[in-house]
Amino acid sequence: TSMPTVSPTSMPTVSPTSMPTSMPTVSPTPAPTETPCIVLPHAFSFESGFGVWDNVLGEDDFDWTIQEGGTPTSGTGPSGAADGSKYAYMEVSPFFPFKVAILEGGCFDLTSISSPVLSFQYHMFGIFVGTLTVSASMDDGASWEDLWVQSGPTTADEWQTASIEFSDLYAFRGEDTLLRFVGVSSVGFTGDIAIDDISVESKFATPAPTPAPTFAPTASPTSMPTVSPTFMPTDSPASAPTSMPTVSLAPT
């Protein structure tokens, strides 16, 4: 008996995968842009926020707050700003004892002016006021050195002025100096600390340029009118007689 003829099964034709005509372009990740240091002079109060100053994260226990008018706790804190209507302060009521609040500025280029002076106003009135310290760093915050320290309350319920002279800042005269305010609470809730009106300027104020004297323009001389000369009348000379008259002599 003959075997049945089996037709071969044809293999499916697979279309070749086309190669991509070009590789996708991957944009390189841009390098982070460094924030330029603050060129001096610098003058700041807290009318529109913290500006170049900011609360530090991860190094302290609570934050500085911007306030207008008095603080919520009686017996401590200012009744208003030293400059304008707003200031920064640390509300101590829930954060004691010995809790830390740090307010740090951007980097300052202290080489951009001669004899820099850091000045600010502070308010530290209340029975349990702690400590306020101003510190500086030249190594991007790896280490800090204290420039100014005030411990305990002031005797008057008013703003005080502090100035850190250029001699104290001389060691930090770099192009990337960091500055910070460090507040530490004491053992009670009446210990609010406030700051305002911060400036970093030259000790020697640059006098305003003396304006050059203004001279009134010299008026152009008015031209004199041209006067035509007056001619004297010319007298016609008397004509000489053409002949002498003849005189007759009488006979002798």
Summary of the structure (lengths in Angstrom):
residues: 252
radius of gyration: 47.8
end to end distance: 220.2
largest distance: 220.2
contacts: 567
relative contact order: 0.20
helix: 4%
strand: 29%
